[in-house]
Amino acid sequence: MNYRHAFHAGNFGDCVKHTVLVWLIRALQRKPAPIFVLDTHAGGGRYDLERGPAARTGEWQKGIARLLDHPPPALGDYVGVVQQVGLYPGSPMIVRALLRPDDRLACCELHPEDAAELRQSFPRDRQVAVHHRDAWEALGALLPPKERRGLVLIDPPFEDKQEFAELAKGLAVGHAHFGNGVFAAWYPIKQRAPVRQFLSDVRDSGIRDVVTVELCLREPVDAARLNGCGLLVINPPYRFEQEVVPILDALLARLGDREPGEYASISRIADE
Ligand SMILES: C[S@@+](CC[C@H](N)C(=O)[O-])C[C@H]1O[C@@H](n2cnc3c(N)ncnc32)[C@H](O)[C@@H]1O
């Protein structure tokens, strides 16, 4: 396990993932019944962008730094949460900032240092459980939740090529346990072929009601670069496909450098 999210915190991939995450949680909270959120690959919780690993890579300069100044209305909710937390919030902190008193969050993180940091971020918090455990195993063990409604965020590090196949398998396991849950799985777009195979694997699994949102900053041809990223969403809440359009457009307008091949898209992979 070499991946440390601290090097990448606040980059454009985080901005895409976290804006959609905020929208999904708000959408689930349109109904008063409590929700459960499972963050399978939670990371360290919050990140100082001015010092340490994030400052060394500077990736956030092409990410969240471009959104903070007069954010467009479509990004206002997400940027507001970032400003409220202070240090750049990872997914668990973003979710925590949005929880209502009866909602719950469970986070899994396998790296011992990140898991320890995460625990320290939620002292005596009865709404948050931090598990130092394997994400793929947790999808079977922690689902379905007693609330019977909620969101599962799956955000693997993509350190090796098998992770697309592992993600497709994990989605099938999670969905088998929590068929009406909303699932959001982040994936990198370095080249098209692995993404195509992943989407075909999800389609072949028979899971219904699947949509992808993608933001690509350039033609995805150079396998050594994170050219774009996507989120695959199962059981998207009502009006997802309409309401995420202005969010993606606003992200592309701020994060794109007008390179050939840039795009933002929403595609339906499987019907309801
Ligand atoms: C991309 S980062 C997560 C970032 C976080 N979701 C966010 O948005 O702020 C992936 C994390 O997964 C952790 N990880 C890797 N393999 C794991 C596994 N099998 N189970 C749980 N966590 C794992 C890594 O240590 C890393 O912190």
The ligand as a Gaussian input file, in Angstrom:
#p B3LYP/6-31G(d) Opt

LIG

0 1
 C       -8.308000       7.738000      -3.185000
 S       -7.976000       7.514000      -1.509000
 C       -9.468000       7.946000      -0.708000
 C       -9.801000       9.398000      -0.704000
 C      -11.080000       9.739000       0.011000
 N      -12.181000       8.868000      -0.398000
 C      -11.499000      11.167000      -0.261000
 O      -12.266000      11.416000      -1.203000
 O      -11.046000      12.056000       0.469000
 C       -7.979000       5.765000      -1.331000
 C       -7.725000       5.298000       0.092000
 O       -8.009000       3.896000       0.149000
 C       -7.123000       3.291000       1.067000
 N       -7.143000       1.844000       0.729000
 C       -6.457000       1.179000      -0.229000
 N       -6.843000      -0.102000      -0.297000
 C       -7.827000      -0.255000       0.626000
 C       -8.666000      -1.348000       1.010000
 N       -8.566000      -2.555000       0.413000
 N       -9.572000      -1.145000       1.990000
 C       -9.695000       0.070000       2.601000
 N       -8.932000       1.142000       2.272000
 C       -8.017000       0.987000       1.295000
 C       -5.815000       4.007000       0.836000
 O       -4.973000       3.890000       1.956000
 C       -6.299000       5.438000       0.576000
 O       -6.295000       6.183000       1.777000

